Amino acid sequence: MRTIDIHAHISPQAFIEAMEAGEDWHGISAEAAPAHRHNPRTTWTPEERLADMDSLGVDVQVLSTNAVLYGYDKDPAATTRMARDCNDYVAQLATDRPDRFAGLATLPMQDVPAAIEELERGVSQLGLKGAMIGDHVNGRTFDEPEFMPFWKAAEQMGALILIHQGGPTVVSPRSARYHLPNTIGNLAERAVTFAAFVYGGVMDACPDLRICLSHGGGYTCFGIGRMDRGWQVRPEARVNISQPPSAYLNRFYYDTITHSESALRYIINCVGAERVVFGTDWPYDMCLDWPVSWILGMESLTQREKELILWKNLEGLLGI
């Protein structure tokens, strides 16, 4: 059985060397990337990565560069240069080992025309499968009209867009304790992003847009009943959509990073196994320790569901 991981991060070698030397890389400082000081796997060579993939039973990683490299708050021209370097690095790895690696681009989302141009370059010239982007751009959610040209372009290209938080989350202003900005904040971010796409009419305007919500879509599936109730009783929730939010659940893809079999089973029950894809969050501390074994050992999943999740869905979606 094949396994394809949609949620695996990597850092360009030039970035690693700059961090180790205490130097900035395209305006990103060593202080801004603490994970690289505390997690040895973030600096592993491709050969070391492949050996670890073998030990985990992961055949293919769809690589996305570290979210600290989003750079949405920086000068657009500088972020565009950094994105090009990131994307060239990921594309080269996929070219060198197409049997083991594919790639997603990073984009200068604060400059929509530049983001479209770099996505086009990544998909058409570099062979990348889409892009990984944050939940918002400097506080602006993706239902803002300025982003519609990007969604139209991504839809036309057939690019997969993986949504993954970067930096502080909605929990951060209230508490930085107990790792809550990650363990709760990441999940809340994804629910807000789902709502922006749906209530904002993006999914109606772009019926073929392919969006994957990382970390199991966060609280999306678990909170959908309350979203539906809001749509039923509040006119402002029906401004852009004529169907309840639950009608859009199976328009998205969701990775398996739930850390809970019952939670994953619930998501599958909500959207169907055809919309769930394997992800690990490699190499960070919140990643699953033995992700393939975890899926294979689930008694609540059928063999067909395991095969769809571990490889068949992504094989068809990305042409891997």
Backbone as numpy.savetxt, mean C-alpha at the origin, in Angstrom:
# Nx Ny Nz CAx CAy CAz Cx Cy Cz
2.72 -24.57 -4.55 1.88 -23.37 -4.55 2.75 -22.12 -4.55
2.46 -21.19 -5.46 3.20 -19.92 -5.49 2.76 -19.01 -4.36
3.61 -18.05 -4.03 3.23 -17.00 -3.10 3.77 -15.68 -3.63
2.88 -14.66 -3.68 3.23 -13.33 -4.17 2.85 -12.33 -3.08
3.81 -11.55 -2.65 3.65 -10.60 -1.54 3.49 -9.19 -2.09
2.29 -8.59 -1.91 2.02 -7.25 -2.42 2.60 -6.16 -1.53
2.99 -6.50 -0.31 3.31 -5.48 0.69 4.70 -5.76 1.28
5.72 -5.43 0.50 7.11 -5.65 0.91 7.93 -4.42 0.57
8.60 -3.87 1.56 9.30 -2.60 1.39 10.79 -2.79 1.14
11.36 -1.76 0.52 12.80 -1.77 0.25 13.28 -0.32 0.23
14.56 -0.14 0.51 15.17 1.19 0.44 16.30 1.15 -0.57
16.41 2.18 -1.40 17.50 2.22 -2.39 18.86 2.16 -1.70
19.80 1.52 -2.34 21.13 1.39 -1.76 21.76 2.76 -1.49
21.52 3.71 -2.37 22.09 5.05 -2.17 21.51 5.71 -0.92
20.26 5.47 -0.64 19.63 5.99 0.58 20.25 5.35 1.82
20.44 4.03 1.77 21.05 3.32 2.90 22.44 3.86 3.19
23.22 4.03 2.13 24.59 4.53 2.31 24.58 5.93 2.91
23.64 6.77 2.49 23.55 8.12 3.04 23.16 8.08 4.52
22.22 7.21 4.87 21.81 7.11 6.27 22.97 6.62 7.15
23.71 5.64 6.64 24.83 5.11 7.42 25.94 6.14 7.59
26.05 7.04 6.63 27.06 8.10 6.71 26.56 9.33 7.46
25.29 9.30 7.88 24.72 10.45 8.56 24.45 11.62 7.64
24.25 11.34 6.37 24.04 12.39 5.38 22.58 12.43 4.92
22.18 13.55 4.37 20.84 13.66 3.79 20.81 12.96 2.42
19.63 12.50 2.06 19.42 11.92 0.72 18.16 12.57 0.14
18.35 13.43 -0.83 17.24 14.19 -1.42 16.45 14.92 -0.33
17.14 15.41 0.68 16.48 16.16 1.74 15.95 15.32 2.88
16.06 13.99 2.78 15.66 13.09 3.87 16.86 12.88 4.78
16.70 13.19 6.04 17.82 13.08 6.98 17.83 11.72 7.67
18.99 11.38 8.20 19.11 10.13 8.96 18.18 10.13 10.17
17.97 11.30 10.77 17.09 11.40 11.92 15.64 11.11 11.55
15.29 11.33 10.30 13.91 11.11 9.85 13.64 9.66 9.51
14.64 8.83 9.54 14.48 7.42 9.16 15.02 6.51 10.26
14.42 6.56 11.46 14.96 5.80 12.58 14.92 4.30 12.38
13.98 3.80 11.57 13.90 2.35 11.36 15.19 1.79 10.80
15.92 2.61 10.06 17.16 2.14 9.46 18.29 2.06 10.47
18.07 2.62 11.64 19.08 2.51 12.69 18.81 1.32 13.61
17.57 0.82 13.59 17.17 -0.19 14.55 16.77 -1.53 13.94
16.63 -1.59 12.65 16.17 -2.81 12.00 17.19 -3.22 10.94
18.04 -4.19 11.24 19.10 -4.56 10.29 18.57 -5.00 8.93
17.37 -5.58 8.89 16.87 -6.09 7.62 16.62 -4.98 6.59
16.47 -3.73 7.06 16.25 -2.65 6.11 17.49 -2.37 5.27
18.65 -2.85 5.70 19.89 -2.61 4.96 20.40 -3.86 4.26
19.63 -4.92 4.26 20.09 -6.15 3.63 20.25 -5.99 2.13
21.19 -6.74 1.58 21.39 -6.77 0.14 20.27 -7.57 -0.52
20.10 -7.44 -1.81 19.10 -8.27 -2.49 19.32 -9.76 -2.27
20.58 -10.17 -2.18 20.87 -11.59 -1.96 20.40 -12.04 -0.58
20.62 -11.19 0.42 20.14 -11.52 1.77 18.62 -11.53 1.82
18.02 -10.61 1.11 16.55 -10.57 1.04 16.02 -11.86 0.42
16.62 -12.29 -0.67 16.17 -13.51 -1.34 16.29 -14.72 -0.43
17.37 -14.79 0.32 17.55 -15.91 1.25 16.45 -15.91 2.30
16.09 -14.72 2.79 15.02 -14.64 3.78 13.68 -14.99 3.15
13.43 -14.53 1.94 12.20 -14.91 1.24 12.09 -16.42 1.12
13.22 -17.07 0.79 13.21 -18.52 0.68 12.85 -19.18 2.01
13.38 -18.63 3.09 13.10 -19.22 4.40 11.63 -19.05 4.78
11.01 -17.97 4.29 9.61 -17.70 4.61 8.65 -18.38 3.64
9.16 -18.86 2.52 8.30 -19.44 1.51 7.64 -18.42 0.60
8.27 -17.24 0.47 7.74 -16.19 -0.41 8.47 -16.25 -1.75
7.73 -16.45 -2.81 8.34 -16.58 -4.13 8.62 -15.23 -4.78
7.66 -14.31 -4.67 7.78 -13.00 -5.34 7.41 -11.90 -4.35
8.23 -10.87 -4.29 7.88 -9.65 -3.58 7.59 -8.54 -4.58
6.46 -7.86 -4.40 6.16 -6.66 -5.17 6.70 -5.50 -4.34
7.84 -4.98 -4.73 8.61 -4.06 -3.90 8.05 -2.64 -3.95
7.99 -2.02 -2.78 7.64 -0.60 -2.67 8.64 0.05 -1.73
9.12 1.22 -2.10 10.13 1.86 -1.26 9.51 2.37 0.04
10.36 2.49 1.04 9.99 2.91 2.38 9.12 4.17 2.34
8.03 4.18 3.12 7.11 5.31 3.11 7.75 6.61 3.60
8.88 6.52 4.30 9.56 7.76 4.72 10.04 8.55 3.51
10.07 7.90 2.36 10.53 8.54 1.13 9.39 9.17 0.33
8.19 9.25 0.87 7.11 9.93 0.15 7.48 11.38 -0.17
7.92 12.12 0.83 8.37 13.49 0.60 7.29 14.45 0.15
6.04 14.23 0.53 4.96 15.09 0.06 5.06 16.51 0.59
5.76 16.67 1.71 5.86 18.00 2.32 7.08 18.78 1.81
7.79 18.23 0.87 9.02 18.86 0.38 8.80 19.51 -0.99
9.82 20.19 -1.45 9.75 20.82 -2.77 9.40 19.78 -3.83
8.37 20.03 -4.64 7.94 19.02 -5.63 9.05 18.57 -6.57
9.90 19.48 -6.97 10.98 19.10 -7.89 11.95 18.15 -7.22
12.27 18.41 -5.95 13.18 17.52 -5.22 12.54 16.16 -4.99
11.26 16.15 -4.65 10.56 14.88 -4.45 10.48 14.09 -5.74
10.30 14.79 -6.85 10.25 14.11 -8.15 11.59 13.46 -8.47
12.67 14.16 -8.19 13.99 13.56 -8.43 14.20 12.34 -7.55
13.79 12.43 -6.28 13.94 11.30 -5.38 13.08 10.12 -5.85
11.85 10.41 -6.28 10.98 9.35 -6.76 11.58 8.65 -7.97
12.17 9.40 -8.87 12.79 8.79 -10.05 13.93 7.86 -9.64
14.75 8.29 -8.69 15.84 7.43 -8.23 15.30 6.17 -7.57
14.27 6.32 -6.73 13.64 5.16 -6.09 13.09 4.19 -7.13
12.38 4.72 -8.10 11.71 3.88 -9.08 12.70 3.20 -10.01
13.77 3.91 -10.36 14.82 3.28 -11.17 15.45 2.11 -10.42
15.65 2.30 -9.10 16.27 1.24 -8.29 15.37 0.01 -8.23
14.09 0.21 -7.93 13.15 -0.90 -7.84 13.02 -1.60 -9.19
12.92 -0.82 -10.25 12.77 -1.41 -11.58 13.98 -2.24 -11.97
15.18 -1.81 -11.58 16.38 -2.56 -11.91 16.38 -3.91 -11.20
15.95 -3.93 -9.94 15.86 -5.21 -9.22 14.88 -6.15 -9.91
13.74 -5.60 -10.34 12.75 -6.43 -11.02 13.25 -6.91 -12.37
14.07 -6.09 -13.03 14.67 -6.49 -14.30 15.71 -7.58 -14.10
16.50 -7.44 -13.04 17.55 -8.42 -12.76 16.98 -9.76 -12.32
15.90 -9.73 -11.55 15.31 -10.97 -11.04 13.79 -10.96 -11.24
13.32 -11.02 -12.47 11.88 -10.95 -12.72 11.11 -12.14 -12.15
11.84 -13.21 -11.83 11.20 -14.36 -11.21 10.92 -14.16 -9.73
11.58 -13.16 -9.12 11.45 -12.96 -7.67 10.93 -11.57 -7.28
11.09 -10.60 -8.16 10.70 -9.23 -7.80 9.84 -8.60 -8.89
8.85 -7.82 -8.42 8.14 -6.85 -9.25 8.15 -5.55 -8.46
7.59 -4.48 -9.00 7.74 -3.22 -8.29 6.55 -2.28 -8.39
6.44 -1.42 -7.37 5.50 -0.31 -7.36 6.29 0.99 -7.26
5.81 2.01 -7.92 6.49 3.31 -7.92 6.15 4.09 -6.65
7.00 5.06 -6.33 6.64 6.12 -5.40 6.52 7.40 -6.21
5.65 8.32 -5.79 5.27 9.44 -6.63 5.26 10.76 -5.86
5.51 11.88 -6.54 5.41 13.21 -5.91 3.95 13.67 -5.90
3.16 13.15 -4.99 1.72 13.37 -5.03 1.31 14.81 -4.76
2.20 15.64 -4.22 1.85 17.05 -4.01 1.82 17.83 -5.31
2.29 17.22 -6.39 2.28 17.82 -7.72 1.61 16.81 -8.65
0.30 16.96 -8.84 -0.46 15.93 -9.56 0.06 15.71 -10.99
0.32 16.74 -11.78 0.88 16.47 -13.12 2.20 15.71 -13.07
3.07 16.06 -12.12 4.34 15.34 -11.99 4.11 13.90 -11.56
3.12 13.68 -10.68 2.81 12.32 -10.23 2.30 11.48 -11.40
1.45 12.06 -12.23 0.95 11.34 -13.39 2.10 11.00 -14.34
2.97 11.97 -14.56 4.10 11.75 -15.47 5.01 10.64 -14.95
5.27 10.63 -13.64 6.16 9.61 -13.10 5.48 8.24 -13.06
4.19 8.21 -12.82 3.47 6.93 -12.88 3.51 6.38 -14.30
3.31 7.23 -15.28 3.37 6.81 -16.68 4.76 6.28 -17.02
5.79 6.97 -16.57 7.15 6.49 -16.81 7.37 5.15 -16.12
6.91 5.05 -14.88 7.11 3.81 -14.14 6.43 2.63 -14.79
5.20 2.82 -15.23 4.42 1.72 -15.80 4.87 1.40 -17.22
4.97 2.43 -18.07 5.21 2.18 -19.50 6.67 1.96 -19.84
7.58 2.64 -19.11 8.99 2.52 -19.44 9.74 1.56 -18.52
9.40 1.57 -17.23 10.15 0.76 -16.27 9.50 -0.59 -15.99
8.25 -0.76 -16.39 7.58 -2.03 -16.17 7.05 -2.21 -14.77
6.91 -1.13 -14.01 6.34 -1.24 -12.66 4.84 -1.49 -12.76
4.26 -2.04 -11.69 2.88 -2.49 -11.71 1.88 -1.44 -11.23
2.38 -0.34 -10.75 1.52 0.71 -10.20 2.33 1.55 -9.24
1.71 1.93 -8.12 2.40 2.79 -7.17 1.89 2.55 -5.76
2.73 2.87 -4.79 2.30 2.94 -3.39 2.28 4.41 -2.99
1.17 4.85 -2.41 1.04 6.23 -1.98 0.44 6.28 -0.57
0.48 7.46 0.05 -0.06 7.62 1.39 -1.57 7.75 1.39
-2.15 7.95 2.60 -3.59 8.11 2.74 -4.06 9.52 2.42
-3.15 10.46 2.42 -3.50 11.84 2.13 -2.22 12.56 1.69
-2.37 13.75 1.20 -1.22 14.55 0.78 -1.26 15.85 1.57
-0.44 15.91 2.59 -0.38 17.09 3.45 -1.76 17.46 3.98
-2.51 16.43 4.38 -3.83 16.63 4.97 -4.98 16.65 3.99
-4.70 16.66 2.70 -5.75 16.70 1.68 -6.09 15.27 1.25
-7.34 14.90 1.46 -7.78 13.55 1.14 -8.06 13.41 -0.35
-8.20 12.17 -0.81 -8.19 11.91 -2.24 -9.52 12.15 -2.94
-10.52 12.66 -2.20 -11.75 13.10 -2.85 -11.66 14.55 -3.31
-10.55 15.22 -3.02 -10.37 16.59 -3.49 -10.30 16.61 -5.02
-10.95 17.56 -5.67 -10.99 17.59 -7.14 -9.61 17.60 -7.79
-8.62 18.16 -7.10 -7.29 18.25 -7.70 -6.69 16.89 -8.04
-7.17 15.82 -7.35 -6.60 14.49 -7.57 -7.32 13.70 -8.67
-8.48 14.18 -9.13 -9.24 13.40 -10.11 -8.44 13.10 -11.38
-7.65 14.03 -11.92 -6.85 13.66 -13.10 -5.91 12.49 -12.83
-5.40 12.41 -11.61 -4.52 11.29 -11.28 -5.29 9.98 -11.29
-6.48 9.96 -10.69 -7.25 8.71 -10.68 -7.65 8.30 -12.08
-7.99 9.25 -12.90 -8.34 8.94 -14.29 -7.14 8.35 -15.03
-5.97 8.92 -14.78 -4.76 8.43 -15.44 -4.40 7.03 -14.96
-4.47 6.82 -13.64 -4.16 5.51 -13.09 -5.12 4.46 -13.62
-6.38 4.82 -13.72 -7.39 3.91 -14.26 -7.06 3.55 -15.71
-6.72 4.55 -16.51 -6.42 4.32 -17.92 -5.19 3.43 -18.07
-4.20 3.61 -17.21 -2.98 2.79 -17.28 -3.18 1.38 -16.75
-4.24 1.14 -16.02 -4.42 -0.15 -15.36 -3.46 -0.35 -14.20
-3.02 0.76 -13.61 -2.05 0.69 -12.51 -2.74 0.33 -11.20
-2.11 -0.53 -10.43 -2.59 -0.82 -9.08 -2.03 0.23 -8.13
-2.88 0.82 -7.31 -2.45 1.81 -6.33 -2.60 1.21 -4.94
-1.48 1.00 -4.26 -1.47 0.49 -2.90 -1.46 1.66 -1.94
-2.45 1.71 -1.06 -2.54 2.81 -0.09 -1.87 2.37 1.21
-0.90 3.16 1.65 -0.09 2.82 2.83 0.28 4.11 3.54
0.01 4.20 4.82 0.26 5.44 5.56 1.74 5.79 5.55
1.99 7.07 5.76 3.36 7.54 5.93 3.37 8.64 6.97
4.26 8.55 7.94 4.36 9.60 8.96 3.28 9.49 10.01
2.99 10.59 10.71 1.98 10.58 11.77 0.61 10.17 11.24
-0.19 9.56 12.10 -1.54 9.16 11.74 -2.56 9.99 12.51
-3.84 9.70 12.31 -4.89 10.47 12.98 -4.84 10.31 14.49
-4.18 9.28 14.98 -4.06 9.08 16.42 -2.94 9.94 17.01
-1.96 10.27 16.21 -0.75 10.94 16.70 -1.02 12.21 17.51
-1.96 13.08 17.12 -2.18 14.29 17.92 -2.71 14.02 19.32
-3.35 12.86 19.52 -3.92 12.55 20.83 -2.96 11.78 21.71
-2.18 10.86 21.11 -1.27 10.06 21.92 -0.16 9.50 21.05
1.06 9.60 21.57 2.20 8.95 20.93 2.63 7.73 21.73
1.85 7.38 22.74 2.22 6.29 23.63 1.85 4.92 23.05
2.52 3.93 23.57 2.15 2.52 23.39 2.15 2.05 21.93
2.79 2.78 21.06 2.81 2.48 19.62 1.42 2.64 18.99
0.54 3.38 19.66 -0.84 3.55 19.17 -0.93 4.26 17.82
-0.04 5.24 17.51 -0.14 5.83 16.17 -0.02 4.81 15.05
0.66 3.69 15.33 0.76 2.62 14.35 -0.37 1.60 14.53
-0.50 1.04 15.72 -1.41 -0.10 15.90 -2.87 0.27 15.74
-3.23 1.49 16.09 -4.60 1.97 15.89 -4.66 2.97 14.75
-3.69 3.87 14.69 -3.72 4.93 13.70 -3.72 4.45 12.27
-2.88 3.45 11.98 -2.83 2.94 10.60 -4.20 2.45 10.14
-4.90 1.78 11.04 -6.19 1.20 10.68 -7.26 2.28 10.51
-7.19 3.31 11.35 -8.13 4.42 11.21 -7.88 5.19 9.92
-6.61 5.38 9.57 -6.27 6.08 8.32 -6.92 5.39 7.12
-6.87 4.08 7.09 -7.38 3.36 5.93 -8.88 3.49 5.80
-9.59 3.52 6.94 -11.03 3.70 6.89 -11.39 5.09 6.37
-10.65 6.10 6.77 -10.88 7.46 6.26 -10.63 7.50 4.76
-9.59 6.82 4.30 -9.27 6.81 2.87 -10.36 6.11 2.07
-10.84 4.97 2.55 -11.96 4.30 1.90 -13.14 5.26 1.78
-13.45 5.94 2.88 -14.59 6.85 2.88 -14.40 7.98 1.87
-13.18 8.50 1.76 -12.92 9.58 0.81 -13.16 9.10 -0.62
-12.67 7.93 -0.95 -12.87 7.39 -2.30 -14.34 7.16 -2.60
-15.07 6.66 -1.61 -16.46 6.27 -1.84 -17.40 7.47 -1.75
-17.45 8.12 -0.59 -18.35 9.26 -0.42 -18.02 10.39 -1.40
-16.75 10.50 -1.76 -16.35 11.56 -2.68 -16.66 11.28 -4.13
-17.18 10.10 -4.45 -17.57 9.78 -5.82 -16.44 9.35 -6.73
-15.24 9.13 -6.17 -14.10 8.74 -7.00 -14.34 7.39 -7.66
-14.89 6.43 -6.90 -15.08 5.09 -7.44 -16.17 5.06 -8.50
-17.13 5.96 -8.42 -18.14 6.06 -9.48 -17.54 6.70 -10.72
-16.71 7.71 -10.53 -16.11 8.40 -11.67 -15.07 7.54 -12.38
-14.46 6.60 -11.63 -13.40 5.74 -12.17 -13.75 4.29 -11.89
-14.68 3.72 -12.64 -15.17 2.37 -12.32 -14.13 1.27 -12.44
-13.06 1.50 -13.18 -12.03 0.47 -13.35 -10.77 0.76 -12.53
-10.84 1.74 -11.64 -9.69 2.06 -10.80 -9.39 0.90 -9.86
-8.10 0.58 -9.73 -7.68 -0.56 -8.93 -6.93 -0.06 -7.69
-7.57 -0.16 -6.53 -7.03 0.32 -5.27 -6.89 -0.84 -4.30
-5.73 -0.97 -3.69 -5.52 -1.96 -2.63 -5.31 -1.21 -1.32
-6.13 -1.51 -0.33 -6.03 -0.90 1.00 -5.18 -1.80 1.88
-4.00 -1.30 2.27 -3.09 -2.14 3.06 -3.62 -2.35 4.47
-2.98 -3.26 5.19 -3.36 -3.62 6.55 -4.83 -4.01 6.63
-5.25 -4.82 5.66 -6.61 -5.33 5.65 -7.68 -4.27 5.49
-7.30 -3.11 4.98 -8.26 -2.03 4.87 -8.56 -1.35 6.19
-7.75 -1.65 7.21 -7.97 -1.05 8.51 -9.34 -1.40 9.06
-10.04 -0.39 9.55 -11.35 -0.61 10.17 -12.49 -0.55 9.16
-12.19 -0.53 7.88 -13.21 -0.34 6.86 -14.33 -1.36 6.96
-14.00 -2.63 6.84 -15.05 -3.66 6.84 -15.78 -3.72 8.17
-15.05 -3.48 9.25 -15.66 -3.59 10.57 -16.58 -2.41 10.87
-16.37 -1.28 10.22 -17.19 -0.10 10.46 -18.20 0.20 9.38
-18.35 -0.70 8.42 -19.17 -0.38 7.26 -20.65 -0.22 7.60
-21.12 -0.92 8.61 -22.52 -0.78 9.00 -22.84 0.62 9.46
-21.94 1.22 10.22 -22.16 2.59 10.68 -22.06 3.58 9.52
-21.15 3.32 8.57 -21.09 4.17 7.39 -22.39 4.10 6.61
-22.93 2.90 6.46 -24.21 2.75 5.76 -25.32 3.51 6.48
-25.33 3.42 7.81 -26.37 4.13 8.56 -26.26 5.63 8.35
-25.04 6.14 8.34 -24.85 7.56 8.07 -25.37 7.95 6.71
-25.14 7.10 5.72 -25.64 7.34 4.36 -27.17 7.35 4.34
-27.78 6.50 5.14 -29.24 6.41 5.16 -29.89 7.64 5.80
-29.28 8.19 6.83 -29.97 9.21 7.62 -29.44 10.63 7.44
-28.28 10.79 6.79 -27.69 12.12 6.68 -27.57 12.52 5.20
-28.17 13.62 4.83 -28.11 14.02 3.41 -26.70 14.33 2.93
-25.84 14.85 3.81 -24.49 15.17 3.35 -23.69 13.94 2.97
-24.11 12.76 3.46 -23.43 11.51 3.10 -23.89 10.98 1.75
-24.94 11.58 1.17 -25.48 11.12 -0.11 -25.25 12.12 -1.24
-24.42 13.11 -1.00 -24.21 14.16 -2.00 -23.67 13.59 -3.31
-22.74 12.64 -3.22 -22.05 12.16 -4.42 -22.37 10.71 -4.79
-23.06 9.98 -3.94 -23.28 8.56 -4.22 -24.75 8.19 -4.02
-25.24 7.29 -4.85 -26.63 6.84 -4.78 -26.77 5.46 -4.18
-25.63 4.84 -3.82 -25.63 3.53 -3.17 -24.97 3.65 -1.81
-25.29 2.75 -0.87 -24.63 2.79 0.43 -23.16 2.42 0.30
-22.31 2.86 1.22 -20.88 2.55 1.16 -20.58 1.06 1.05
-21.41 0.22 1.66 -21.14 -1.22 1.60 -21.18 -1.76 0.19
-21.88 -1.07 -0.71 -21.93 -1.51 -2.11 -20.58 -1.39 -2.80
-19.67 -0.63 -2.19 -18.36 -0.40 -2.79 -17.26 -1.27 -2.19
-17.56 -2.03 -1.17 -16.51 -2.81 -0.49 -15.74 -3.68 -1.46
-16.45 -4.37 -2.34 -15.77 -5.30 -3.25 -15.22 -4.64 -4.50
-15.14 -3.30 -4.47 -14.44 -2.57 -5.53 -12.97 -2.38 -5.19
-12.60 -2.68 -3.95 -11.23 -2.51 -3.47 -10.59 -3.88 -3.26
-9.26 -3.87 -3.17 -8.50 -5.05 -2.73 -7.98 -4.78 -1.32
-7.75 -5.84 -0.58 -7.32 -5.75 0.82 -6.19 -6.75 1.04
-5.12 -6.32 1.70 -4.07 -7.31 1.98 -4.39 -8.06 3.27
-3.57 -9.07 3.56 -3.87 -10.00 4.65 -3.32 -9.59 6.00
-2.75 -8.38 6.10 -2.07 -8.00 7.34 -3.10 -7.55 8.37
-3.72 -8.54 9.00 -4.70 -8.29 10.06 -4.20 -8.78 11.41
-3.20 -9.66 11.42 -2.68 -10.25 12.64 -3.75 -11.05 13.40
-4.80 -11.43 12.72 -5.90 -12.14 13.35 -6.63 -12.96 12.29
-6.72 -14.26 12.51 -7.43 -15.11 11.56 -8.91 -14.75 11.49
-9.52 -14.48 12.63 -10.94 -14.15 12.63 -11.20 -12.84 11.88
-10.29 -11.88 12.01 -10.44 -10.62 11.28 -10.32 -10.85 9.78
-9.34 -11.66 9.38 -9.17 -11.95 7.97 -10.39 -12.69 7.41
-10.91 -13.63 8.19 -12.10 -14.36 7.77 -13.28 -13.41 7.57
-13.39 -12.44 8.46 -14.48 -11.47 8.36 -14.37 -10.64 7.08
-13.13 -10.21 6.76 -12.93 -9.44 5.54 -13.30 -10.28 4.31
-12.87 -11.52 4.30 -13.21 -12.41 3.18 -14.73 -12.56 3.07
-15.40 -12.70 4.20 -16.85 -12.81 4.17 -17.50 -11.55 3.62
-16.88 -10.40 3.86 -17.44 -9.13 3.40 -17.23 -8.90 1.91
-16.04 -9.24 1.40 -15.69 -8.82 0.03 -15.42 -9.98 -0.91
-15.27 -11.20 -0.38 -14.93 -12.34 -1.21 -13.44 -12.56 -1.28
-13.02 -13.81 -1.34 -11.60 -14.14 -1.38 -10.91 -13.58 -2.61
-11.67 -13.31 -3.66 -11.10 -12.76 -4.89 -10.57 -11.36 -4.71
-10.91 -10.70 -3.61 -10.49 -9.32 -3.36 -9.45 -9.23 -2.25
-8.94 -10.34 -1.80 -7.95 -10.35 -0.72 -6.62 -10.86 -1.27
-5.53 -10.15 -0.96 -4.22 -10.49 -1.51 -3.20 -10.61 -0.37
-2.23 -11.43 -0.60 -1.21 -11.72 0.40 -0.27 -10.54 0.59
-0.01 -10.19 1.85 0.94 -9.14 2.17 1.63 -9.46 3.48
2.87 -8.97 3.64 3.64 -9.30 4.84 4.12 -8.09 5.63
4.28 -6.93 5.01 4.90 -5.74 5.63 6.38 -5.96 5.93
7.03 -6.83 5.15 8.47 -7.06 5.31 9.20 -5.75 5.01
10.21 -5.35 5.77 10.92 -6.08 6.82 10.69 -5.51 8.22
9.59 -4.80 8.45 9.46 -4.03 9.68 8.92 -4.86 10.84
9.00 -4.29 12.03 8.70 -5.08 13.24 7.24 -5.51 13.32
6.34 -4.82 12.62 4.94 -5.19 12.63 4.61 -6.23 11.56
5.62 -6.71 10.84 5.35 -7.71 9.81 5.01 -9.05 10.46
4.40 -9.92 9.67 4.08 -11.26 10.14 5.34 -12.10 10.16
5.54 -12.87 11.25 6.77 -13.63 11.40 6.89 -14.76 10.37
5.85 -15.55 10.23 5.85 -16.68 9.28 4.57 -16.59 8.46
4.51 -15.63 7.55 3.24 -15.27 6.91 2.63 -16.37 6.05
3.45 -17.10 5.31 2.89 -18.15 4.46 2.33 -19.28 5.32
3.09 -19.68 6.33 2.62 -20.73 7.24 1.34 -20.30 7.95
1.26 -19.02 8.28 0.08 -18.50 8.95 -1.17 -18.68 8.09
-1.06 -18.33 6.81 -2.20 -18.48 5.91 -2.52 -19.96 5.68
-1.50 -20.74 5.41 -1.73 -22.16 5.12 -2.32 -22.90 6.31
-2.03 -22.46 7.52 -2.52 -23.14 8.71 -3.90 -22.72 9.16
-4.53 -21.79 8.45 -5.84 -21.31 8.87 -6.93 -22.33 8.58
-7.59 -22.78 9.62 -8.65 -23.77 9.46 -9.93 -23.17 8.89
-10.08 -21.85 9.02 -11.31 -21.21 8.55 -11.29 -20.91 7.06
-10.14 -21.09 6.39 -10.03 -20.84 4.96 -10.04 -22.15 4.19
-10.73 -22.16 3.06 -10.70 -23.33 2.20 -9.40 -23.33 1.40
-9.08 -24.45 0.79 -7.89 -24.53 -0.05 -7.99 -23.56 -1.22
-9.17 -23.43 -1.79 -9.36 -22.48 -2.89 -9.08 -21.06 -2.43
-9.57 -20.69 -1.26 -9.34 -19.34 -0.75 -7.86 -19.09 -0.51
-7.17 -20.07 0.03 -5.74 -19.92 0.28 -4.98 -19.70 -1.03
-5.33 -20.44 -2.06 -4.65 -20.29 -3.34 -4.94 -18.93 -3.97
-6.18 -18.49 -3.90 -6.52 -17.16 -4.43 -5.71 -16.09 -3.72
-5.67 -16.16 -2.42 -5.02 -15.12 -1.62 -3.51 -15.15 -1.79
-2.91 -16.31 -1.75 -1.45 -16.41 -1.77 -0.85 -16.09 -3.12
-1.57 -16.32 -4.22 -0.94 -16.04 -5.51 -1.88 -15.80 -6.68
-3.02 -16.49 -6.73 -3.82 -16.42 -7.95 -4.37 -15.02 -8.20
-4.83 -14.35 -7.15 -5.38 -13.01 -7.34 -4.33 -12.04 -7.89
-3.16 -12.04 -7.29 -2.11 -11.11 -7.73 -1.52 -11.52 -9.06
-1.46 -12.80 -9.33 -0.97 -13.24 -10.64 -1.83 -12.67 -11.74
-3.14 -12.72 -11.55 -4.04 -12.17 -12.56 -4.07 -10.66 -12.55
-4.05 -10.06 -11.38 -4.16 -8.61 -11.25 -2.95 -7.89 -11.82
-1.77 -8.44 -11.57 -0.52 -7.77 -11.95 0.20 -8.43 -13.13
-0.30 -9.56 -13.58 0.38 -10.24 -14.68 1.73 -10.76 -14.31
1.87 -11.25 -13.09 3.16 -11.76 -12.61 3.23 -13.26 -12.86
